[in-house]
Amino acid sequence: MGAVDEPAPIHELHRPLPSVREDVALDAIGLAKERRGVAPLSIKRWAARTDETQPEIVKEIRKAGWKVWIIGLPVDLLCWHPTADVWQPLECKTPNAKGKAKLDKRQIEQNEFCDTTFTPRVTTPEQAIEFLNRRLGR
């Protein structure tokens, strides 16, 4: 059998990472990948918008005893009720004048995820609480 390679000294394993700004600049000229030996950072092409209803929905869900994480993808929120150990993703939507959720072309994949996983799209805190209470059997 051949000799086993010695592990790299700890100071070589924990070298500082380049700053994001440095990576973006290097990515622009295609050097970051070569320099770090990993895939370059991607730059988000559009800003993610938070639905206008999301902050109030999150506030009310937390008041109702749920833990809430704002995850953004594949949906806006991941909710967990600690005493019931129930998990539920939720998608917040800003309603239009008729009170229906506004959907745009970019949300095709998200809509498919919501339909496949039965993730509700909520437009008000009341809708969110009503759905979560049903999940708890209330």
matplotlib code that plots the C-alpha trace (Angstrom):
import matplotlib.pyplot as plt

x = [0.0, 1.1, 1.7, -1.4, -1.3, -0.8, -3.7, -3.1, -2.0, -4.9, -3.6, -3.9, -7.5, -8.7, -7.5, -9.7, -12.3, -12.3, -14.8, -18.1, -17.1, -13.8, -15.5, -18.0, -15.2, -13.1, -16.2, -16.7, -13.4, -13.7, -10.9, -12.7, -13.3, -9.7, -8.4, -10.5, -11.0, -14.8, -17.7, -18.0, -20.8, -23.9, -25.4, -29.1, -30.5, -33.6, -34.3, -36.6, -39.6, -41.3, -45.0, -46.6, -48.7, -45.8, -44.7, -48.2, -48.8, -45.5, -46.3, -49.8, -48.5, -45.9, -48.5, -50.5, -47.6, -45.9, -42.2, -41.7, -38.7, -38.6, -37.0, -37.8, -37.5, -39.3, -42.0, -41.9, -42.4, -41.7, -43.9, -43.6, -45.8, -43.6, -46.2, -47.9, -44.7, -46.5, -44.6, -46.3, -44.8, -46.8, -46.7, -47.6, -49.3, -50.3, -54.0, -55.3, -58.3, -60.6, -58.8, -57.2, -53.5, -51.5, -49.3, -46.7, -44.8, -41.8, -43.8, -44.6, -42.2, -43.3, -46.9, -46.1, -44.4, -47.4, -49.9, -47.8, -47.2, -50.6, -48.9, -51.5, -51.2, -52.4, -53.2, -54.1, -53.1, -56.6, -56.3, -52.9, -54.1, -57.3, -55.3, -52.7, -55.5, -57.0, -53.6, -53.7, -57.2, -58.9]
y = [0.0, 3.6, 6.2, 8.1, 11.8, 14.0, 16.3, 20.0, 22.2, 24.0, 27.4, 26.3, 25.1, 28.3, 31.0, 34.1, 34.3, 37.2, 39.9, 39.8, 43.0, 41.5, 38.4, 40.4, 42.5, 39.3, 37.5, 40.4, 39.5, 35.8, 35.4, 34.5, 30.9, 30.3, 32.1, 30.3, 27.0, 27.2, 28.4, 32.2, 34.1, 34.8, 38.2, 38.5, 40.0, 41.6, 42.6, 40.3, 42.3, 41.6, 41.4, 44.4, 42.0, 39.9, 42.0, 42.1, 38.4, 37.4, 39.5, 37.9, 34.4, 34.9, 36.3, 33.1, 31.0, 29.9, 30.3, 31.9, 32.0, 34.2, 32.0, 33.6, 30.4, 28.4, 30.3, 33.3, 31.7, 28.5, 28.2, 25.8, 25.3, 24.1, 22.4, 20.6, 20.0, 21.1, 22.6, 24.7, 26.8, 29.8, 32.2, 35.8, 37.8, 41.4, 41.5, 43.4, 45.7, 42.7, 41.1, 38.4, 37.6, 39.3, 36.9, 37.7, 35.8, 35.1, 33.1, 30.1, 27.8, 29.1, 28.5, 24.9, 24.3, 25.8, 23.6, 20.5, 20.9, 22.4, 25.5, 28.2, 31.7, 34.2, 37.8, 38.8, 37.9, 36.5, 34.1, 32.9, 32.4, 30.6, 28.2, 27.5, 26.9, 24.3, 22.7, 22.4, 20.9, 23.9]
z = [0.0, -0.7, 2.0, 3.2, 2.5, 5.5, 6.2, 5.3, 8.2, 9.9, 8.8, 5.2, 5.6, 7.1, 4.8, 4.7, 2.0, -0.4, 0.1, -1.9, -3.6, -4.6, -5.9, -8.0, -9.5, -10.3, -11.7, -14.1, -15.7, -15.1, -12.5, -9.3, -10.3, -11.2, -8.1, -5.6, -7.4, -6.9, -8.9, -9.0, -7.3, -9.2, -9.3, -8.8, -11.9, -10.2, -6.7, -4.8, -3.6, -0.3, -0.6, 1.2, 3.3, 4.6, 7.7, 9.2, 8.3, 10.1, 13.1, 13.6, 13.0, 15.7, 18.1, 17.5, 18.9, 15.7, 14.9, 11.5, 9.2, 6.1, 3.6, 0.2, -1.8, -2.8, -0.9, 1.5, 4.9, 6.8, 9.9, 12.8, 15.8, 18.6, 20.8, 18.0, 16.0, 12.8, 9.8, 7.1, 4.3, 3.3, 0.3, 1.0, -1.8, -2.2, -3.2, -6.1, -6.0, -6.0, -3.0, -5.2, -5.2, -7.8, -9.8, -12.4, -15.1, -12.9, -10.5, -12.7, -10.9, -7.5, -8.5, -9.5, -6.2, -4.3, -6.3, -5.9, -2.1, -1.3, 0.0, 0.6, -0.8, 1.8, 1.4, 4.9, 8.4, 9.0, 6.1, 7.4, 10.9, 9.7, 7.6, 10.3, 12.9, 10.5, 10.3, 14.1, 13.9, 15.4]

ax = plt.figure().add_subplot(projection="3d")
ax.plot(x, y, z, "-o")
ax.set_aspect("equal")
plt.show()
